[in-house]
Each structure stands twice: as C-alpha cells, then as structure tokens.
C-alpha cells in the first residue's frame, strides 16, 4: 500500500511540475523589432501552465481592472478593438467579460518599452499570445511593449 501511495505521489508531483510549475523554453520565431528575441517566457512565473499560440502578438484596446498580483505582475483586462477579437476564446468571453488578459511581469515593468497603464487608457500591447491552461483563457503574457495611445 505504501508503494502505491509513493508511486501516486511521485506521479502527481511530476505532473504538477511539468504542467504548471516548471520552466518552458519557447524561442522567438519572428524577427520584427517589436518582438522579444530568445525565450519569450523568460521571467514568467510558472511557465509550464502556458500554451504559446504566437511568440509575438499585438493587441489594441481599453484597459479595465488593473491590479498588481502576488507574483509582482501587473494584470489587467483589455477590451480589444474589433480587429483583435480573434485573440479571444470561449473562456475569455465567459470568464473575463469578452476581454483579453494582459500581464506585465516585473522584469519588464521598468523597461523604456513599457508604459504601465491605468483603467480607461487606450493602449497597444505586444507580447507572447498564450492560453493560461488552468483558467482556459487567452492572454498576452508577458507584454514586453505597452504603449499608451493618445
């Protein structure tokens, strides 16, 4: 019985590490100057929980629900312009009021490419377009370029 419990515990911990807590390397495939080169998830907490849909994606919209998370990320929801609605999935529509989740990680918060927005700002965000698999919704995470549009 102890052997079975040990095997199950080992499986669960390995699965959790591999699919949630562990590192993940996803190398940039786009040479555009707005795209971060190297591992696009560098500096992201719990990288294995993300499925990368695009290594470099832009989105434009209005900022809602800006907050600072326990891991240090700025997180907000972006009411995207119509041309970016293709970035949303059913989980975005059902759980996040039809908005795209954006996260600015601590590594990028003092970058000259990132303006930390406030609620109501119209912005363009550029970063890795991912599915946050525990939640199911799509995000730009990390956003390594954020510009407040005037």
N, C-alpha and C positions, 0 to 999 in steps of 0.2 A: 504494500500500500504506500509506503514511504517513497519507493522508487517511482511509482506512478505520479505521485504528487510532485516529486522533484522534476520529472520529465515535463509535466504540465507547466510548472513554474518557469522552467527554462524556456519552453516554447513561448509562453506569454511574454516574458521579458524580452526575448529576442525579437518577437513580432512587434512589440511596442517600440523598441529601439529602432528597428529597421523602417517601420511605417509611420513613426511620429516624431521621436526624439532625435534620431540620428542625423548625421550630415548627408548632404546630397550635393553633387557637383554637376552643374548644368552650364556648359560653356557657351558663350555668346556666339551666335551664328550670323549676326547682322553687323556689317562694318560701319553703319551710319554713325556719325559723330555724337548723336544723342543717346546711343546705346552703350551701356557699360560693357567693357571688354573683360574677358576672363570669366570666372564663375559668377553668374548673375545672382545667385543666392548667398554670396559671401556676406556675412554679418547678420543673416536672418536667423532668428531663434527657431529651433525645432524644424529644420529644413525638410525632413523626410515627409512631413504632412502635406507637402505641396506637389501637385502635378503641374508642371510647366506647360502652358498652352502656346506661349510665344516668348522668346527671350527678349523681345523689345516691342513694347506696345504703347501707343499714346491714347489718351482719352481727355475730352474736354467736357466740363460741366460745372455745376454749382455745388459747393461744399455744404454738407449737413452733418451735425452730430460729431464735431471734432472732439477728441478726447486723447488723453495720454494713458497708455496701457501700463500694466505692471512690468512688462518686459522693456519699457522705455520707448516703445514705438508710439508715434502719433498715428491714430487711426481715425478715419472719417469716411462717411458715405458720400459718393459723388452722384448727383442727379445728372446723368450724362446727356449730352446733346443727342438728338435722334440718330445721327450717323454712327454713334458708338453703342447703341442699344444691342448690337450683335455681340458685344462683350459680356452680356448678362445671360444667366441661365435661369431655370425654374426656381432654384434656391434663392437667387438674388431677388427675383420677383416676389416670392412668397415670404422670405425671412427678412429682407432688407429693403422692403418697400420699393422694389424695382430700381435699386441703386447699386452702383459698383463700389465695393470696399477698397479703400486705398490705405496703405500703411507706409510711413516714413520711418525707417529704422534709425537707431541712434548714430550709426556710422555716417549717415547722410545728413543729419539734422543741422550741422554747421557748414555744409558744403555751399560754395557760392552758386551751385546749380539748383539749390532748394530754397524756396520761399515757403515758410510754414504758414499755411492759410488759416483763415478763421471762417466760421459759419457765414454763409452768404457770398463768399468770394467766388468769382468765376476763375477757374484755373485750367491749365493744361498739365497733366501728369504723364510722365514717361517712366516705364519700368518693366519688370517681368510680369506678364499676364499669367496668372496661376489659378488653379482651383484649390481652395483650402478644404482638403478632403474630410476633416472631421465635421465641418459645417456644411460643405457641399456647394458653397457659393464661390463665384469668381472674384478675384481681386487683382489689383496691381500692387505687388508686394515683392520686393521693395520698390518704392517710387524713388528713383535717384535723380530725377529732374522734375521740379514743380515750379511752374511759373504762374504768378497771379496776373490775369489778363485785365487790362483797363479799358 
